[in-house]
Amino acid sequence: MAPPKIHQKTRDTINQISNVNPQDQFIPVEHLLPCLQIYQTFFPGVWPVVSVAQLISVLMNKSYTTMDTLSAYSLSCAISAAVIVQVSFLKNKNHLFPISDTIKSLDFVSQSVKARDMFNYRSHPSLDTLLTSFFLYVYYVNTESGTPAALNYLRESISTAQILGLHNPSTYTNKSPAEVHRMRKIYYLLLVTERFTAIEDCLPVILEPSIPLPSLEDEEYPILISGFRELVKIFAIPDKSFFDRFISLNTNASSLPSSSWIVNVQQQLGNIKIMENAPDIQKLNIIISKYWMKSLTWKLAQKNNLLDEMEPSLSIKFPFAIANDFLDETKDLPISSYESNGPGVCVKLLAMVDTLVDAINTSQDNTGLTSLHGVISLLVQLKNDISLPIHEYNKIINMSNNLSTNAFATVPRNEGYISELGSDDSSERSEHDDINQPSPFTQMTMAFWMGPTGTTPLEVPAPVPVQIQVPFSENSLSDLYNQLYS
């Protein structure tokens, strides 16, 4: 069947533009390829929803006169914008993600928006238009002051998913296994994203885990979808009411979660497993999401006065175990695995800090300071310009003042919570680097490899005694760290 044609009026407009100079109107395919290659190499386990080879095959038809070609071009531009802003979070990225300044200067977002407006995409919803909205969300959520635009694009992608019936099991009847598999992956990618955003931006949750998870049998590279399935479970284990309760922290007795429900969620989260040979980026995403969710679940119990020392997961000191387990499970991962997941990792780490401070304040137990130091020092290494909400900043300051003046001096020096990229010499490889290599599919279709360099331990500054006198006028994380540990 031939691809659907766009309206004659739109075609005439395109022809008029083309008569000027087509290359001036669309970004050349060769400028899209580097970003698509990075996506295919490093992010298929995080966003396992796009066939780069299929996109490129459509883009090679440079006469953008059909919905198929314009839609593929629009999606490619959105992916490129998302990839560039995502990798900008890395400190040492030039040798890992070689994107020229020429490509960075291209306005992929406006190109993406312009291309899909040319075929009136709202009247022609498809998986590609859904994903274009999703990747525009990824772009804006990682840019300063981009949250309103990001949330609008996310809601647009969710609405498109519902229009297409991705939430409805009957939609998948009489479709090929490949179509079913891709649709399920897209639906659950949206579910995970929406539930993270619900916590961060206090928006109500819409999507429910109403269809089966993507099947390992239908994936060409099962290791990638195995990790994705575990990530989905982390966000799907707490039902919709969990997010509603957390957002409102409702104190009505009729809306209180039960202790048994909290314990059950913690147990199920504890059962999340990761394949040893999963890519580091995916490993970190799963681990940090798991312990973030455990922190939120403990917080919900605390806010609703459900803490109980007879039950470990309801104990006042349970956040100590959460942070210790997180730091232990991530100690061998390179810092690039944190940075490649974008600024969202800071949101999750700050949630751990919040629960740790609450637990230390309540228990007056200094043993939690070691874990607190580990998480805060990691945050500082990741991004030095993080600003804490003033109430959070003051809460940590007050905690330090309430403890003995030499409490922070008892925190032992800790090294190696994360590894850091070392020399640019790609011959220096760690024993874990092989799991980050591109799939055989990537090597075949892209014929290139941008592998990470070797890793060296990250030296965390040794804490020294300090007494904090008064809250500070600024609330940067770096300032807080320096006041506590230097």
C-alpha positions as CSV (number, residue, x, y, z in Angstrom):
1,M,0.0,0.0,0.0
2,A,1.3,3.4,-1.0
3,P,2.0,5.9,1.9
4,P,-0.9,8.3,2.5
5,K,-0.6,11.6,0.5
6,I,-0.9,15.0,2.1
7,H,-3.4,17.6,1.1
8,Q,-2.8,19.4,-2.3
9,K,-2.7,22.8,-0.6
10,T,0.1,21.6,1.7
11,R,1.9,20.0,-1.3
12,D,1.8,23.3,-3.2
13,T,3.3,25.0,-0.2
14,I,6.1,22.4,0.0
15,N,6.7,22.8,-3.8
16,Q,7.0,26.5,-3.4
17,I,9.5,26.1,-0.6
18,S,11.4,23.5,-2.6
19,N,11.8,25.8,-5.6
20,V,13.9,28.1,-3.4
21,N,16.4,25.5,-2.1
22,P,15.3,22.2,-0.4
23,Q,18.5,21.9,1.5
24,D,17.8,25.3,3.2
25,Q,14.4,24.0,4.4
26,F,15.4,20.7,6.0
27,I,18.3,19.5,8.0
28,P,20.5,17.2,5.8
29,V,20.3,13.5,6.7
30,E,24.0,13.5,7.4
31,H,23.5,16.0,10.2
32,L,20.9,13.8,11.8
33,L,23.0,10.6,11.7
34,P,25.4,11.4,14.5
35,C,22.5,11.9,17.0
36,L,20.6,8.9,15.7
37,Q,23.8,6.9,16.1
38,I,24.3,8.0,19.7
39,Y,20.7,7.0,20.4
40,Q,21.1,3.6,18.8
41,T,24.4,2.9,20.6
42,F,23.7,4.2,24.1
43,F,20.0,4.6,24.7
44,P,18.1,1.6,23.3
45,G,17.8,0.2,26.9
46,V,16.4,3.5,28.2
47,W,14.1,4.4,25.2
48,P,13.6,1.0,23.4
49,V,11.0,2.3,21.0
50,V,12.6,3.4,17.8
51,S,14.2,1.5,14.9
52,V,17.0,3.8,13.8
53,A,17.6,1.7,10.7
54,Q,13.9,2.1,9.6
55,L,14.0,5.8,10.2
56,I,17.2,6.2,8.1
57,S,15.7,4.2,5.3
58,V,12.7,6.5,5.2
59,L,14.9,9.6,5.5
60,M,17.0,8.6,2.5
61,N,13.9,9.5,0.4
62,K,14.7,13.2,0.5
63,S,11.5,14.3,-1.2
64,Y,9.5,15.2,1.9
65,T,6.1,15.1,0.2
66,T,4.3,12.4,2.2
67,M,3.2,12.0,5.8
68,D,5.6,9.1,6.2
69,T,8.7,11.0,5.2
70,L,7.7,14.2,7.1
71,S,6.7,12.2,10.2
72,A,10.1,10.3,10.1
73,Y,11.9,13.6,9.7
74,S,10.0,15.2,12.5
75,L,10.7,12.3,14.8
76,S,14.4,12.2,13.9
77,C,14.7,15.9,14.7
78,A,13.0,15.4,18.1
79,I,15.3,12.5,18.9
80,S,18.3,14.6,17.9
81,A,17.2,17.5,20.2
82,A,16.6,15.1,23.1
83,V,20.0,13.3,22.6
84,I,22.0,16.6,22.5
85,V,20.4,18.0,25.6
86,Q,20.6,14.7,27.4
87,V,24.3,14.2,26.9
88,S,25.0,17.8,27.8
89,F,24.7,16.7,31.4
90,L,28.0,14.8,31.0
91,K,31.1,16.6,32.1
92,N,33.6,14.6,30.0
93,K,31.6,14.0,26.8
94,N,33.6,15.2,23.9
95,H,35.3,11.8,23.3
96,L,32.3,9.8,24.4
97,F,29.6,11.7,22.4
98,P,31.4,13.5,19.5
99,I,28.9,15.9,18.2
100,S,30.2,18.8,16.2
101,D,29.4,22.4,17.1
102,T,27.7,22.7,13.7
103,I,25.2,20.0,14.6
104,K,24.7,21.4,18.1
105,S,23.8,24.8,16.6
106,L,21.0,23.3,14.5
107,D,17.4,24.0,15.7
108,F,16.1,20.5,15.8
109,V,13.1,21.4,17.8
110,S,11.7,24.0,15.4
111,Q,12.4,21.7,12.5
112,S,10.5,18.9,14.2
113,V,7.5,21.1,15.0
114,K,7.5,22.6,11.5
115,A,7.6,19.3,9.7
116,R,4.7,17.7,11.5
117,D,2.6,20.8,11.3
118,M,3.0,20.4,7.5
119,F,0.8,17.3,7.5
120,N,-1.5,18.4,10.3
121,Y,-0.3,15.7,12.7
122,R,-3.2,16.2,15.2
123,S,-5.6,14.8,12.6
124,H,-3.3,11.9,11.8
125,P,-2.2,10.4,15.1
126,S,0.4,7.6,14.8
127,L,3.1,6.0,16.8
128,D,5.6,8.3,15.2
129,T,3.7,11.4,16.1
130,L,3.3,10.1,19.6
131,L,7.0,9.5,20.0
132,T,7.8,12.9,18.5
133,S,5.8,14.5,21.3
134,F,7.6,12.2,23.8
135,F,11.1,13.2,22.7
136,L,10.1,16.9,22.6
137,Y,9.2,16.3,26.3
138,V,12.6,14.8,26.9
139,Y,14.2,17.9,25.3
140,Y,12.2,20.4,27.3
141,V,12.3,18.6,30.6
142,N,16.1,18.9,30.5
143,T,16.2,22.6,29.6
144,E,16.0,25.6,32.0
145,S,12.4,26.8,32.4
146,G,11.2,24.1,30.0
147,T,8.9,22.3,32.4
148,P,5.6,23.8,31.2
149,A,6.4,22.9,27.6
150,A,7.6,19.5,28.7
151,L,4.4,18.6,30.5
152,N,2.3,19.7,27.6
153,Y,4.3,17.5,25.2
154,L,4.1,14.6,27.6
155,R,0.3,15.0,28.0
156,E,0.1,15.2,24.2
157,S,1.9,11.9,23.8
158,I,-0.4,10.3,26.5
159,S,-3.5,11.6,24.7
160,T,-2.2,10.2,21.4
161,A,-1.6,6.8,23.0
162,Q,-5.2,6.8,24.3
163,I,-6.6,7.8,20.9
164,L,-4.6,4.9,19.4
165,G,-6.0,2.6,22.1
166,L,-2.7,1.5,23.5
167,H,-4.2,1.2,26.9
168,N,-6.9,-1.2,25.6
169,P,-6.0,-4.9,25.3
170,S,-8.5,-5.3,22.4
171,T,-6.4,-2.9,20.3
172,Y,-3.7,-5.5,20.0
173,T,-5.9,-8.2,18.4
174,N,-5.0,-9.2,14.9
175,K,-1.8,-7.3,14.9
176,S,1.6,-8.8,14.1
177,P,3.9,-9.8,17.0
178,A,6.3,-7.0,16.0
179,E,3.6,-4.4,16.1
180,V,2.2,-5.6,19.5
181,H,5.7,-5.7,21.0
182,R,6.5,-2.1,19.9
183,M,3.2,-0.8,21.0
184,R,3.6,-2.3,24.5
185,K,7.0,-0.8,24.8
186,I,5.8,2.6,23.9
187,Y,2.9,2.4,26.3
188,Y,5.0,1.4,29.2
189,L,7.6,4.0,28.4
190,L,4.9,6.6,28.8
191,L,3.6,5.0,32.0
192,V,7.1,5.1,33.6
193,T,7.6,8.7,32.5
194,E,4.2,9.9,33.6
195,R,4.6,8.4,37.1
196,F,8.0,9.9,37.6
197,T,6.6,13.3,36.5
198,A,3.6,12.9,38.8
199,I,6.0,12.8,41.8
200,E,8.2,15.6,40.5
201,D,5.5,18.0,39.3
202,C,2.4,16.9,41.3
203,L,0.3,16.0,38.3
204,P,-2.4,13.3,38.6
205,V,-1.6,9.9,37.0
206,I,-3.7,8.8,34.0
207,L,-2.2,5.6,32.7
208,E,-2.6,2.2,34.4
209,P,-0.7,-1.1,33.7
210,S,-3.7,-2.4,31.8
211,I,-1.9,-4.5,29.2
212,P,0.8,-7.3,29.4
213,L,4.4,-6.3,29.6
214,P,6.6,-6.5,26.5
215,S,7.7,-10.1,25.9
216,L,11.3,-11.2,26.0
217,E,10.6,-13.6,23.2
218,D,9.7,-10.8,20.8
219,E,12.8,-8.8,21.3
220,E,15.9,-9.2,19.1
221,Y,18.1,-8.3,22.1
222,P,16.4,-9.7,25.2
223,I,18.9,-8.3,27.6
224,L,17.7,-4.7,26.8
225,I,14.0,-5.5,27.2
226,S,14.7,-7.5,30.3
227,G,16.1,-4.4,32.1
228,F,13.3,-2.3,30.7
229,R,10.7,-4.7,32.1
230,E,12.3,-4.5,35.6
231,L,12.2,-0.7,35.3
232,V,8.5,-0.8,34.4
233,K,7.8,-3.0,37.4
234,I,9.3,-0.5,39.8
235,F,6.8,2.1,38.6
236,A,3.9,-0.3,38.2
237,I,4.2,-2.1,41.6
238,P,2.6,0.9,43.5
239,D,-0.8,1.3,42.0
240,K,-2.3,4.6,40.9
241,S,-3.5,5.4,44.5
242,F,0.2,5.4,45.6
243,F,0.9,8.4,43.5
244,D,-2.4,10.1,44.4
245,R,-1.6,9.6,48.1
246,F,1.9,10.8,47.7
247,I,1.0,13.9,45.8
248,S,-1.7,15.0,48.3
249,L,-0.2,13.3,51.4
250,N,-3.9,13.1,52.4
251,T,-4.4,12.7,56.1
252,N,-8.0,11.6,55.9
253,A,-8.4,8.3,57.7
254,S,-10.4,6.8,54.8
255,S,-7.5,7.6,52.4
256,L,-4.6,6.3,54.6
257,P,-2.5,3.6,53.1
258,S,-2.3,0.5,55.4
259,S,0.9,-0.7,57.0
260,S,0.6,-4.0,55.2
261,W,0.2,-2.2,51.8
262,I,3.5,-0.3,52.5
263,V,5.3,-3.4,53.5
264,N,4.1,-5.3,50.4
265,V,5.3,-2.5,48.1
266,Q,8.7,-2.5,49.7
267,Q,9.0,-6.3,49.4
268,Q,8.0,-6.2,45.7
269,L,10.5,-3.4,45.1
270,G,13.2,-5.5,46.8
271,N,12.5,-8.3,44.4
272,I,13.5,-6.2,41.4
273,K,16.6,-7.9,39.7
274,I,19.0,-6.8,37.1
275,M,20.9,-8.9,34.6
276,E,24.6,-8.7,35.3
277,N,25.5,-8.0,31.7
278,A,23.0,-5.2,31.2
279,P,24.4,-1.9,30.0
280,D,25.6,0.4,32.7
281,I,23.2,3.2,31.7
282,Q,20.3,0.8,32.1
283,K,21.6,-0.7,35.3
284,L,21.9,2.7,36.9
285,N,18.4,3.7,35.8
286,I,16.9,0.6,37.3
287,I,18.9,0.8,40.6
288,I,18.3,4.5,41.3
289,S,14.6,4.2,40.4
290,K,14.2,1.3,42.7
291,Y,15.7,3.0,45.7
292,W,14.0,6.3,44.9
293,M,10.7,4.5,45.0
294,K,11.6,2.8,48.2
295,S,12.4,6.2,49.7
296,L,9.1,7.6,48.6
297,T,7.2,4.6,50.0
298,W,8.9,5.1,53.4
299,K,8.1,8.8,53.2
300,L,4.5,8.0,52.7
301,A,4.5,5.8,55.8
302,Q,6.2,8.5,57.8
303,K,3.8,11.2,56.7
304,N,0.9,9.0,57.7
305,N,2.3,8.0,61.1
306,L,2.7,4.3,60.1
307,L,6.3,3.8,61.2
308,D,6.7,0.7,63.3
309,E,10.0,-0.5,64.8
310,M,8.7,-4.1,64.7
311,E,8.7,-4.1,60.9
312,P,12.1,-3.4,59.2
313,S,10.7,-1.5,56.2
314,L,8.6,0.7,58.6
315,S,11.6,1.4,60.9
316,I,12.7,4.9,61.6
317,K,16.2,3.9,60.4
318,F,15.1,2.2,57.2
319,P,16.3,5.0,55.0
320,F,19.8,4.2,56.2
321,A,19.5,0.7,54.7
322,I,18.0,2.2,51.5
323,A,21.0,4.5,51.0
324,N,23.6,1.9,52.0
325,D,22.2,-0.6,49.6
326,F,22.0,1.9,46.8
327,L,25.6,3.1,47.3
328,D,26.8,-0.5,47.5
329,E,25.0,-1.6,44.3
330,T,26.2,1.4,42.3
331,K,29.8,1.6,43.6
332,D,31.3,0.0,40.5
333,L,29.3,1.9,37.9
334,P,31.0,4.7,36.0
335,I,29.9,8.3,36.5
336,S,28.9,8.4,32.8
337,S,26.0,6.0,33.6
338,Y,24.6,8.6,36.0
339,E,25.2,11.5,33.7
340,S,23.8,9.7,30.6
341,N,20.5,9.3,32.4
342,G,20.1,13.1,32.7
343,P,19.3,15.5,35.5
344,G,16.5,13.2,36.7
345,V,19.0,11.2,38.7
346,C,19.5,14.3,40.9
347,V,15.8,14.4,41.6
348,K,15.9,10.8,42.8
349,L,19.1,11.3,44.8
350,L,17.6,14.4,46.5
351,A,14.6,12.2,47.6
352,M,17.0,9.9,49.3
353,V,18.7,12.8,51.0
354,D,15.3,14.0,52.2
355,T,14.4,10.7,53.8
356,L,17.9,10.3,55.3
357,V,17.7,13.7,57.0
358,D,14.2,12.9,58.3
359,A,15.5,9.5,59.7
360,I,18.6,11.1,61.3
361,N,16.5,13.9,62.9
362,T,13.9,11.5,64.2
363,S,16.3,8.8,65.5
364,Q,19.1,11.1,66.5
365,D,21.4,8.4,65.3
366,N,24.7,9.6,63.8
367,T,25.3,6.4,61.9
368,G,23.2,7.7,59.1
369,L,25.7,10.5,58.4
370,T,28.0,8.2,56.4
371,S,25.2,7.4,54.0
372,L,24.2,11.0,53.8
373,H,27.7,12.0,53.0
374,G,27.8,9.4,50.2
375,V,24.7,10.6,48.5
376,I,25.4,14.3,48.9
377,S,28.9,14.0,47.6
378,L,27.6,12.1,44.7
379,L,25.1,14.8,43.9
380,V,27.8,17.5,44.1
381,Q,30.0,15.5,41.7
382,L,27.2,15.1,39.2
383,K,26.1,18.7,39.0
384,N,27.5,21.6,41.0
385,D,24.7,24.2,40.4
386,I,21.8,22.3,42.0
387,S,19.7,24.5,44.3
388,L,17.7,22.9,47.1
389,P,14.3,24.2,48.1
390,I,14.9,26.5,51.0
391,H,12.9,24.4,53.5
392,E,15.0,21.4,52.5
393,Y,18.2,23.3,52.8
394,N,17.3,24.6,56.3
395,K,16.2,21.2,57.4
396,I,19.7,19.8,56.7
397,I,21.2,22.9,58.4
398,N,19.0,22.4,61.5
399,M,19.9,18.7,61.6
400,S,23.6,19.5,61.7
401,N,23.0,22.0,64.5
402,N,21.0,19.5,66.5
403,L,23.7,16.9,66.4
404,S,27.0,17.1,68.3
405,T,29.5,19.6,67.0
406,N,31.9,16.9,65.9
407,A,29.2,14.6,64.4
408,F,30.4,15.1,60.9
409,A,34.0,14.3,61.9
410,T,32.9,10.8,62.6
411,V,31.9,10.2,59.0
412,P,34.6,8.0,57.5
413,R,36.4,8.8,54.3
414,N,34.6,7.0,51.5
415,E,36.0,6.4,48.1
416,G,34.6,4.8,45.0
417,Y,30.9,5.4,45.4
418,I,31.1,6.0,41.7
419,S,33.9,5.6,39.1
420,E,34.9,8.6,37.0
421,L,35.9,8.7,33.3
422,G,39.7,8.9,33.2
423,S,42.0,9.2,30.2
424,D,40.7,9.8,26.7
425,D,42.8,6.8,25.6
426,S,40.2,4.3,24.5
427,S,42.7,1.5,24.9
428,E,42.3,1.8,28.7
429,R,39.2,-0.3,29.2
430,S,37.5,-1.4,32.3
431,E,36.3,-4.9,32.7
432,H,32.7,-3.6,32.4
433,D,33.2,-1.7,29.1
434,D,32.3,-4.6,26.9
435,I,28.7,-4.5,28.1
436,N,28.4,-1.0,26.8
437,Q,29.4,-1.9,23.3
438,P,26.7,-1.5,20.6
439,S,24.6,-4.4,19.6
440,P,25.6,-6.4,16.5
441,F,22.7,-4.6,14.9
442,T,24.2,-1.3,15.6
443,Q,27.6,-2.3,14.4
444,M,26.2,-3.6,11.2
445,T,23.9,-0.6,10.4
446,M,26.1,2.2,11.8
447,A,29.6,0.7,11.4
448,F,31.0,2.8,14.2
449,W,31.7,2.7,18.0
450,M,32.1,5.4,20.5
451,G,33.2,3.4,23.6
452,P,33.8,4.8,27.0
453,T,37.3,5.1,28.3
454,G,38.7,3.4,31.3
455,T,37.6,4.2,34.8
456,T,39.4,5.4,37.8
457,P,38.1,5.8,41.4
458,L,36.5,9.1,42.3
459,E,38.1,10.7,45.3
460,V,35.5,12.2,47.7
461,P,36.9,15.0,49.9
462,A,37.4,13.9,53.5
463,P,35.0,15.4,55.9
464,V,36.3,17.5,58.8
465,P,34.6,18.8,62.0
466,V,32.3,21.7,61.4
467,Q,29.7,23.6,63.3
468,I,27.1,25.5,61.3
469,Q,26.0,28.6,63.0
470,V,23.0,29.9,61.0
471,P,21.1,29.1,57.9
472,F,22.6,30.6,54.7
473,S,21.1,33.1,52.4
474,E,21.9,30.9,49.4
475,N,20.7,27.3,49.1
476,S,23.1,25.7,46.5
477,L,24.0,22.1,47.1
478,S,27.7,22.9,46.6
479,D,27.5,25.5,49.3
480,L,25.8,23.1,51.6
481,Y,28.4,20.4,50.9
482,N,31.3,22.8,51.6
483,Q,29.7,24.0,54.9
484,L,29.2,20.4,56.1
485,Y,32.4,18.8,54.9
486,S,35.1,21.4,54.6
